[in-house]
Amino acid sequence: MSLFLRIIRRNRWAQEFWDLHDYDWLDKNDIPIEPLFDILAVDKNGNLQKEISVWYIHDDKSNLERIIAALAASRSNIDVFDYLLIEEGIITSFGFKLKKIKGETADKHANENWHYNINHLSGFKLVNLIKEILTYRKKIIDFNKFEDDNIDRKTAKEIKKLINKARCSNWINPSEIKVSKSQLD
């Protein structure tokens, strides 16, 4: 079962969050708009991207921490890191294509080996992908506990440890770390 990681904001996928925004009017076969904000992305110029950036995760998740460290080191601050793991079969079942493309993190190996873009996007397929992810989860779990296999969070403290581990392991180029050194000490 191949998995792909997508950075998200965990609360956008939680029933409790949706309840705060009064979605009573929403049809039972529909979804709130919030998860779409995590799937769609905008480039540096504010243009909607036509592909979705994801990272390949080994079946045993042996590269998960390395990818998280690479992505977190590309941010300007150490903060919580929320992510979604999507099964490859769910992605391809909607007609999306996975295209291997070089990533843009401080980890050269990760960039060259594990970064993909999902393409062949359409609004209908994206909504159905999100519905499938939500159905696969069976139930939105309380986002304060979030004991879920495909949505998780690393705390800022865990992120700091992962970035430092990546530095010590020479996984990431120190000159490309965007997080200030004072945050890592």
Secondary structure, 3 states (H helix, E strand, C coil): CCEEEEEECHHHHCHHHHHHCCCCCCCCCCCCCHHHHHHCCECCCCCECCCEEEEEECCCCCCHHHHHHHHHHCCCCCCCEEEEEEEHHHHHHCCCEEEECCCCCCCHHHHHHCEEEEECCCHHHHHHHHHHHHHHCCCCCCCCCCCCCCEEEECHHHHHHHHHHHHHCCCCCHHHCCCCHHHHC
